[in-house]
């Protein structure tokens, strides 16, 4: 079978990444392109789906829920960080003025926590 050369333009970084991948697979760029062309001819088209769709995991609904989970995690952390102050406030050892200051901090933090709570 007679061989012929083809020239293609490709981004330099993309070429380097492809060469590393193909090398890991035991191929060079020429062999990989030949495999692609042969598969295209066998299947009568591009041997994989070409689409404008992105990964379905990143659909708007999942992204929204992911953000809500992150917000909820931060909320839980803030609530957990208030527990030692609540315990100190409930101890009889704390002086009245100290307990009053802790109570005011907790009220302020509680307002902040619940105003930041995800809807």
MMTF fields as JSON, N, C-alpha, C and O atoms, coordinates in Angstrom:
{
  "mmtfVersion": "1.0.0",
  "mmtfProducer": "UNKNOWN",
  "numBonds": 475,
  "numAtoms": 476,
  "numGroups": 119,
  "numChains": 1,
  "numModels": 1,
  "chainsPerModel": [1],
  "groupsPerChain": [119],
  "chainIdList": ["A"],
  "bondAtomList": [4, 2, 8, 6, 12, 10, 16, 14, 20, 18, 24, 22, 28, 26, 32, 30, 36, 34, 40, 38, 44, 42, 48, 46, 52, 50, 56, 54, 60, 58, 64, 62, 68, 66, 72, 70, 76, 74, 80, 78, 84, 82, 88, 86, 92, 90, 96, 94, 100, 98, 104, 102, 108, 106, 112, 110, 116, 114, 120, 118, 124, 122, 128, 126, 132, 130, 136, 134, 140, 138, 144, 142, 148, 146, 152, 150, 156, 154, 160, 158, 164, 162, 168, 166, 172, 170, 176, 174, 180, 178, 184, 182, 188, 186, 192, 190, 196, 194, 200, 198, 204, 202, 208, 206, 212, 210, 216, 214, 220, 218, 224, 222, 228, 226, 232, 230, 236, 234, 240, 238, 244, 242, 248, 246, 252, 250, 256, 254, 260, 258, 264, 262, 268, 266, 272, 270, 276, 274, 280, 278, 284, 282, 288, 286, 292, 290, 296, 294, 300, 298, 304, 302, 308, 306, 312, 310, 316, 314, 320, 318, 324, 322, 328, 326, 332, 330, 336, 334, 340, 338, 344, 342, 348, 346, 352, 350, 356, 354, 360, 358, 364, 362, 368, 366, 372, 370, 376, 374, 380, 378, 384, 382, 388, 386, 392, 390, 396, 394, 400, 398, 404, 402, 408, 406, 412, 410, 416, 414, 420, 418, 424, 422, 428, 426, 432, 430, 436, 434, 440, 438, 444, 442, 448, 446, 452, 450, 456, 454, 460, 458, 464, 462, 468, 466, 472, 470],
  "bondOrderList": [1, 1, 1, 1, 1, 1, 1, 1, 1, 1, 1, 1, 1, 1, 1, 1, 1, 1, 1, 1, 1, 1, 1, 1, 1, 1, 1, 1, 1, 1, 1, 1, 1, 1, 1, 1, 1, 1, 1, 1, 1, 1, 1, 1, 1, 1, 1, 1, 1, 1, 1, 1, 1, 1, 1, 1, 1, 1, 1, 1, 1, 1, 1, 1, 1, 1, 1, 1, 1, 1, 1, 1, 1, 1, 1, 1, 1, 1, 1, 1, 1, 1, 1, 1, 1, 1, 1, 1, 1, 1, 1, 1, 1, 1, 1, 1, 1, 1, 1, 1, 1, 1, 1, 1, 1, 1, 1, 1, 1, 1, 1, 1, 1, 1, 1, 1, 1, 1],
  "groupList": [{"groupName": "UNK", "atomNameList": ["N", "CA", "C", "O"], "elementList": ["N", "C", "C", "O"], "formalChargeList": [0, 0, 0, 0], "bondAtomList": [1, 0, 2, 1, 3, 2], "bondOrderList": [1, 1, 2], "singleLetterCode": "X", "chemCompType": "L-PEPTIDE LINKING"}],
  "groupTypeList": [0, 0, 0, 0, 0, 0, 0, 0, 0, 0, 0, 0, 0, 0, 0, 0, 0, 0, 0, 0, 0, 0, 0, 0, 0, 0, 0, 0, 0, 0, 0, 0, 0, 0, 0, 0, 0, 0, 0, 0, 0, 0, 0, 0, 0, 0, 0, 0, 0, 0, 0, 0, 0, 0, 0, 0, 0, 0, 0, 0, 0, 0, 0, 0, 0, 0, 0, 0, 0, 0, 0, 0, 0, 0, 0, 0, 0, 0, 0, 0, 0, 0, 0, 0, 0, 0, 0, 0, 0, 0, 0, 0, 0, 0, 0, 0, 0, 0, 0, 0, 0, 0, 0, 0, 0, 0, 0, 0, 0, 0, 0, 0, 0, 0, 0, 0, 0, 0, 0],
  "groupIdList": [1, 2, 3, 4, 5, 6, 7, 8, 9, 10, 11, 12, 13, 14, 15, 16, 17, 18, 19, 20, 21, 22, 23, 24, 25, 26, 27, 28, 29, 30, 31, 32, 33, 34, 35, 36, 37, 38, 39, 40, 41, 42, 43, 44, 45, 46, 47, 48, 49, 50, 51, 52, 53, 54, 55, 56, 57, 58, 59, 60, 61, 62, 63, 64, 65, 66, 67, 68, 69, 70, 71, 72, 73, 74, 75, 76, 77, 78, 79, 80, 81, 82, 83, 84, 85, 86, 87, 88, 89, 90, 91, 92, 93, 94, 95, 96, 97, 98, 99, 100, 101, 102, 103, 104, 105, 106, 107, 108, 109, 110, 111, 112, 113, 114, 115, 116, 117, 118, 119],
  "secStructList": [7, 7, 7, 7, 7, 7, 7, 7, 7, 7, 7, 2, 2, 2, 2, 2, 2, 2, 2, 2, 2, 2, 2, 2, 6, 6, 7, 7, 2, 2, 2, 2, 2, 2, 2, 2, 2, 2, 2, 2, 2, 2, 2, 6, 1, 7, 1, 1, 7, 7, 7, 1, 7, 7, 7, 4, 4, 4, 1, 2, 2, 2, 2, 2, 2, 2, 2, 2, 2, 2, 2, 2, 2, 2, 2, 2, 2, 2, 2, 2, 2, 2, 2, 2, 2, 2, 2, 2, 2, 2, 1, 6, 6, 1, 7, 2, 2, 2, 2, 2, 2, 2, 2, 2, 2, 2, 2, 2, 2, 2, 2, 2, 2, 2, 2, 1, 1, 7, 7],
  "xCoordList": [0.856, 0.0, 0.905, 1.821, 0.645, 1.453, 1.131, -0.022, 2.133, 1.975, 1.98, 2.611, 1.281, 1.296, 1.37, 0.96, 1.877, 1.985, 0.817, 0.328, 0.38, -0.592, -0.033, 0.702, -0.377, 0.035, -1.213, -2.193, -1.176, -2.293, -1.748, -0.6, -2.573, -2.216, -2.944, -4.14, -2.214, -2.786, -2.097, -0.918, -2.809, -2.24, -1.049, -1.115, 0.03, 1.267, 1.073, 1.556, 0.36, 0.134, -0.749, -0.525, -1.748, -2.631, -1.84, -2.047, -0.932, -0.093, 0.76, 0.869, 1.364, 2.213, 1.405, 1.856, 0.211, -0.644, -1.021, -0.979, -1.395, -1.78, -0.605, -0.778, 0.583, 1.758, 2.04, 2.409, 1.867, 2.069, 1.042, 1.383, -0.208, -1.263, -0.989, -1.006, -0.735, -0.509, 0.728, 0.76, 1.737, 2.944, 2.607, 3.098, 1.763, 1.333, 0.574, 0.586, -0.084, -0.843, 0.025, -0.457, 1.309, 2.217, 2.073, 2.429, 1.558, 1.325, 2.115, 2.524, 2.322, 2.822, 1.669, 0.592, 1.899, 0.833, 0.33, -0.876, 1.233, 0.843, -0.084, -1.112, 0.284, -0.539, -1.904, -2.925, -1.918, -3.195, -4.113, -5.314, -3.55, -4.372, -4.854, -5.995, -3.996, -4.418, -5.57, -6.508, -5.498, -6.588, -7.874, -8.935, -7.783, -8.962, -9.569, -10.781, -8.745, -9.251, -9.881, -10.953, -9.228, -9.78, -11.124, -12.071, -11.198, -12.465, -13.552, -14.709, -13.197, -14.161, -14.716, -15.921, -13.832, -14.276, -15.14, -16.139, -14.757, -15.546, -16.956, -17.933, -17.046, -18.336, -19.108, -20.273, -18.472, -19.146, -19.353, -20.315, -18.471, -18.571, -17.54, -16.705, -17.617, -16.711, -16.995, -18.158, -15.956, -16.184, -16.546, -16.365, -17.046, -17.544, -18.544, -18.564, -19.368, -20.411, -19.811, -19.026, -20.193, -19.801, -21.056, -22.069, -20.982, -22.172, -21.81, -20.667, -22.79, -22.588, -22.956, -22.806, -23.437, -23.845, -22.618, -21.593, -22.75, -21.688, -21.98, -23.012, -21.087, -21.28, -22.599, -22.806, -23.497, -24.807, -24.734, -25.677, -23.633, -23.506, -23.555, -24.045, -23.042, -22.966, -24.179, -24.062, -25.34, -26.536, -26.926, -26.496, -27.73, -28.051, -28.633, -28.339, -29.446, -30.054, -28.99, -29.013, -28.06, -27.004, -26.077, -25.64, -25.781, -24.921, -25.602, -24.958, -26.91, -27.672, -27.619, -27.372, -27.852, -27.827, -26.436, -26.29, -25.416, -24.042, -23.752, -23.112, -24.225, -24.024, -24.786, -24.285, -26.003, -26.788, -26.094, -26.078, -25.529, -24.802, -23.603, -23.346, -22.864, -21.722, -22.176, -21.557, -23.271, -23.799, -24.212, -23.942, -24.873, -25.331, -24.135, -24.168, -23.092, -21.893, -21.274, -20.862, -21.208, -20.666, -21.554, -21.054, -22.866, -23.807, -23.605, -23.561, -23.484, -23.272, -21.97, -21.917, -20.919, -19.645, -19.808, -19.287, -20.52, -20.699, -21.502, -21.211, -22.504, -23.304, -22.441, -22.48, -21.654, -20.793, -19.753, -19.386, -19.279, -18.283, -18.886, -18.151, -20.215, -20.869, -21.087, -21.314, -21.023, -21.331, -20.439, -20.962, -19.113, -18.302, -18.731, -18.69, -19.138, -19.584, -20.91, -21.139, -21.769, -23.048, -22.761, -23.356, -21.847, -21.508, -20.92, -21.256, -20.051, -19.464, -20.541, -20.523, -21.464, -22.554, -23.415, -23.911, -23.59, -24.46, -23.765, -24.425, -22.454, -21.742, -21.971, -22.033, -22.09, -22.283, -20.998, -21.036, -19.838, -18.564, -18.379, -17.66, -19.024, -18.847, -19.457, -20.534, -18.76, -19.252, -20.441, -20.523, -21.364, -22.561, -22.244, -22.901, -21.256, -20.92, -20.361, -20.635, -19.574, -19.022, -20.155, -20.171, -21.112, -22.239, -23.074, -23.562, -23.243, -24.02, -23.316, -23.969, -21.989, -21.23, -21.322, -21.496, -21.204, -21.341, -22.74, -22.902, -23.745, -25.119, -25.304, -25.935, -24.758, -24.896, -24.185, -24.699, -22.984, -22.253, -23.075, -23.19, -23.646, -24.427, -25.661, -26.018, -26.308, -27.489, -27.081, -27.749, -25.99, -25.515, -25.129, -25.493, -24.39, -23.986, -25.188, -25.23, -26.163, -27.365, -28.092, -28.546, -28.204, -28.836, -28.057, -28.649, -26.722, -25.898, -26.062, -26.187, -26.06, -26.174, -27.489, -27.504, -28.587, -29.872, -30.175, -30.986, -29.552, -29.732, -28.928, -29.246, -27.874, -27.054, -27.535, -26.985, -28.554, -29.018, -29.576, -30.264, -29.275, -29.802, -31.322, -31.913, -31.924, -33.386, -33.876, -35.082],
  "yCoordList": [-1.164, 0.0, 1.231, 1.338, 2.148, 3.365, 4.293, 4.405, 4.94, 5.876, 7.304, 7.587, 8.192, 9.603, 10.411, 9.934, 11.599, 12.475, 13.443, 13.873, 13.779, 14.859, 15.824, 15.423, 17.077, 18.094, 18.626, 18.96, 18.704, 19.282, 20.327, 20.251, 21.287, 22.289, 21.938, 21.646, 21.97, 21.626, 22.467, 22.796, 22.807, 23.556, 22.785, 21.57, 23.496, 22.858, 22.077, 20.951, 22.675, 21.986, 20.756, 19.72, 20.876, 19.75, 18.599, 17.435, 18.937, 17.917, 17.195, 15.969, 17.968, 17.362, 16.425, 15.326, 16.863, 16.015, 14.735, 13.644, 14.888, 13.713, 12.753, 11.54, 13.282, 12.417, 11.652, 10.478, 12.315, 11.62, 10.504, 9.392, 10.815, 9.804, 8.627, 7.474, 8.925, 7.849, 7.038, 5.823, 7.704, 6.997, 6.012, 4.884, 6.447, 5.54, 4.334, 3.252, 4.541, 3.453, 2.637, 1.697, 3.003, 2.279, 2.704, 1.949, 3.895, 4.391, 5.667, 6.343, 5.984, 7.313, 8.089, 7.536, 9.352, 10.191, 9.636, 9.633, 9.17, 8.642, 7.442, 7.352, 6.528, 5.332, 5.699, 5.153, 6.63, 7.052, 7.681, 7.411, 8.514, 9.145, 8.1, 8.16, 7.142, 6.063, 5.259, 4.894, 4.986, 4.255, 5.066, 4.52, 6.359, 7.235, 7.194, 7.034, 7.335, 7.353, 6.007, 5.969, 4.898, 3.57, 3.35, 2.84, 3.733, 3.59, 4.467, 4.053, 5.652, 6.541, 5.885, 5.929, 5.276, 4.611, 3.391, 3.152, 2.616, 1.429, 1.81, 1.147, 2.891, 3.285, 4.24, 4.542, 4.707, 5.629, 7.0, 7.695, 7.388, 8.685, 8.782, 7.896, 9.859, 10.046, 8.927, 8.671, 8.251, 7.085, 7.414, 6.581, 8.598, 8.976, 10.099, 10.752, 10.307, 11.326, 12.721, 13.0, 13.579, 14.982, 15.755, 15.689, 16.482, 17.15, 18.474, 18.705, 19.324, 20.586, 20.434, 21.373, 19.257, 19.009, 18.896, 18.332, 19.441, 19.3, 18.08, 17.428, 17.789, 16.672, 16.858, 17.889, 15.87, 16.033, 16.235, 16.748, 15.842, 16.058, 17.539, 17.923, 18.374, 19.804, 20.568, 21.733, 19.914, 20.623, 21.642, 21.518, 22.643, 23.719, 23.22, 23.783, 22.183, 21.675, 21.103, 21.38, 20.307, 19.733, 20.81, 20.733, 21.806, 22.899, 23.637, 23.985, 23.875, 24.553, 23.735, 24.284, 22.41, 21.563, 21.493, 21.457, 21.473, 21.451, 22.704, 22.634, 23.844, 25.091, 25.064, 25.529, 24.516, 24.436, 23.528, 23.828, 22.434, 21.523, 22.24, 22.123, 22.989, 23.753, 24.765, 24.899, 25.486, 26.475, 25.813, 26.331, 24.657, 23.938, 23.446, 23.488, 22.983, 22.529, 23.674, 23.495, 24.845, 26.01, 26.376, 26.743, 26.277, 26.576, 25.609, 26.036, 24.325, 23.319, 23.6, 23.494, 23.959, 24.283, 25.467, 25.437, 26.497, 27.675, 27.329, 27.827, 26.483, 26.076, 25.262, 25.472, 24.321, 23.498, 24.346, 24.042, 25.403, 26.246, 27.055, 27.557, 27.189, 27.929, 27.053, 27.579, 25.749, 24.832, 25.069, 25.111, 25.226, 25.467, 26.734, 26.772, 27.76, 28.985, 28.76, 29.315, 27.954, 27.631, 26.858, 27.135, 25.888, 25.103, 25.991, 25.839, 26.906, 27.825, 28.719, 28.996, 29.159, 30.011, 29.279, 29.888, 27.979, 27.218, 26.81, 26.383, 26.94, 26.595, 27.678, 28.868, 27.251, 28.19, 28.953, 30.0, 28.411, 29.017, 30.372, 31.231, 30.559, 31.814, 32.963, 32.829, 34.08, 35.256, 35.839, 35.697, 36.494, 37.021, 37.916, 37.809, 38.786, 39.677, 38.886, 39.201, 37.857, 37.001, 36.246, 36.129, 35.729, 35.015, 35.949, 35.547, 37.175, 38.14, 38.418, 38.474, 38.592, 38.822, 37.645, 37.822, 36.429, 35.233, 35.13, 34.774, 35.442, 35.386, 36.359, 36.02, 37.564, 38.564, 38.099, 38.27, 37.503, 36.968, 35.893, 35.874, 34.998, 33.906, 34.429, 33.927, 35.427, 35.998, 36.604, 36.394, 37.352, 37.97, 36.897, 36.986, 35.883, 34.812, 34.029, 33.64, 33.799, 33.08, 33.853, 33.269, 35.162, 35.982, 35.847, 35.684, 35.917, 35.772, 34.395, 34.268, 33.372, 32.003, 31.813, 31.296, 32.231, 31.974, 32.91, 32.578, 34.055, 34.918, 34.382, 34.676, 33.587, 33.003, 31.597, 30.987, 31.083, 29.721, 29.605, 30.507, 28.487, 28.314, 28.2, 27.642, 28.742, 28.723, 27.378, 27.174],
  "zCoordList": [0.0, 0.0, 0.0, 0.816, -0.913, -1.014, 0.149, 0.565, 0.657, 1.771, 1.233, 0.214, 1.913, 1.571, 2.858, 3.916, 2.774, 3.935, 3.964, 2.919, 5.152, 5.319, 6.351, 7.254, 6.216, 7.186, 7.86, 7.195, 9.181, 9.925, 10.883, 11.32, 11.196, 12.199, 13.494, 13.486, 14.593, 15.888, 16.953, 16.82, 17.983, 19.095, 19.657, 19.839, 19.926, 20.378, 21.678, 21.802, 22.657, 23.934, 23.742, 24.368, 22.879, 22.598, 21.982, 22.326, 21.068, 20.435, 21.478, 21.459, 22.391, 23.417, 24.317, 24.638, 24.721, 25.564, 24.836, 25.405, 23.551, 22.76, 22.612, 22.732, 22.354, 22.211, 23.498, 23.455, 24.654, 25.929, 26.115, 26.516, 25.821, 25.94, 25.016, 25.446, 23.734, 22.772, 23.136, 22.94, 23.659, 24.096, 25.21, 25.221, 26.15, 27.229, 26.676, 27.263, 25.541, 24.909, 23.947, 23.316, 23.839, 22.95, 21.496, 20.592, 21.265, 19.901, 19.674, 20.618, 18.398, 18.066, 17.412, 17.192, 17.107, 16.555, 15.218, 14.97, 14.361, 13.051, 13.206, 12.535, 14.089, 14.299, 14.861, 14.44, 15.818, 16.413, 15.362, 15.342, 14.497, 13.456, 12.46, 12.004, 12.118, 11.224, 11.824, 11.116, 13.123, 13.793, 13.703, 13.399, 13.963, 13.888, 12.476, 12.332, 11.449, 10.07, 9.716, 9.111, 10.086, 9.779, 10.49, 9.891, 11.751, 12.485, 11.858, 11.78, 11.419, 10.765, 9.507, 9.257, 8.715, 7.486, 7.791, 7.114, 8.812, 9.183, 9.632, 9.282, 10.412, 10.974, 10.068, 10.329, 9.024, 8.122, 8.75, 8.422, 9.639, 10.301, 11.413, 11.591, 12.142, 13.276, 14.282, 14.592, 14.8, 15.665, 17.118, 18.006, 17.354, 18.674, 18.464, 17.421, 19.472, 19.369, 19.495, 20.402, 18.579, 18.657, 19.031, 18.335, 20.127, 20.651, 21.292, 21.686, 21.387, 22.097, 23.567, 24.349, 23.941, 25.317, 26.212, 25.83, 27.396, 28.384, 29.245, 29.088, 30.131, 31.048, 31.786, 32.426, 31.708, 32.357, 33.864, 34.467, 34.474, 35.91, 36.254, 37.316, 35.344, 35.615, 35.082, 34.7, 35.058, 34.623, 35.694, 36.84, 35.341, 36.291, 37.614, 38.669, 37.567, 38.795, 39.736, 40.935, 39.2, 40.036, 40.589, 41.737, 39.774, 40.239, 41.387, 42.376, 41.253, 42.313, 43.603, 44.677, 43.498, 44.692, 45.304, 46.526, 44.455, 44.954, 45.774, 46.823, 45.293, 46.042, 47.361, 48.385, 47.333, 48.569, 49.583, 50.777, 49.116, 50.014, 50.622, 51.82, 49.785, 50.307, 51.348, 52.404, 51.045, 51.988, 53.297, 54.38, 53.185, 54.377, 55.197, 56.427, 54.528, 55.24, 56.028, 57.175, 55.413, 56.124, 57.309, 58.372, 57.131, 58.206, 59.374, 60.527, 59.089, 60.134, 60.875, 62.1, 60.138, 60.773, 61.728, 62.842, 61.303, 62.159, 63.408, 64.495, 63.252, 64.413, 65.378, 66.59, 64.814, 65.663, 66.39, 67.525, 65.743, 66.394, 67.539, 68.389, 67.574, 68.657, 69.894, 70.983, 69.745, 70.855, 72.081, 73.195, 71.927, 73.135, 73.884, 75.114, 73.153, 73.823, 74.545, 75.619, 73.96, 74.617, 75.903, 76.945, 75.826, 77.016, 78.104, 79.279, 77.726, 78.694, 79.308, 80.507, 78.482, 78.954, 79.981, 80.928, 79.792, 80.679, 81.982, 82.93, 82.03, 83.259, 84.305, 83.995, 85.502, 86.605, 86.923, 87.569, 86.457, 86.777, 86.102, 86.612, 84.961, 84.231, 85.03, 85.611, 85.048, 85.762, 84.999, 83.779, 85.711, 85.051, 83.849, 82.813, 83.973, 82.868, 81.682, 80.524, 81.992, 80.937, 80.237, 79.012, 81.039, 80.453, 79.597, 78.54, 80.028, 79.254, 77.918, 76.876, 77.946, 76.706, 75.757, 74.551, 76.307, 75.475, 74.878, 73.71, 75.687, 75.191, 74.033, 73.031, 74.163, 73.104, 71.829, 70.723, 71.998, 70.834, 70.142, 68.916, 70.943, 70.368, 69.644, 68.578, 70.216, 69.559, 68.219, 67.207, 68.218, 66.977, 65.961, 64.788, 66.416, 65.513, 65.0, 63.833, 65.874, 65.46, 64.377, 63.393, 64.55, 63.507, 62.198, 61.131, 62.287, 61.09, 60.458, 59.24, 61.299, 60.801, 60.052, 58.935, 60.669, 60.044, 58.891, 58.026, 58.862, 57.683, 56.502, 55.349, 56.789, 55.735, 55.348, 54.431, 56.04, 55.773, 54.355, 53.877, 53.684, 52.322, 52.347, 53.272, 51.313, 51.219, 50.738, 50.597]
}
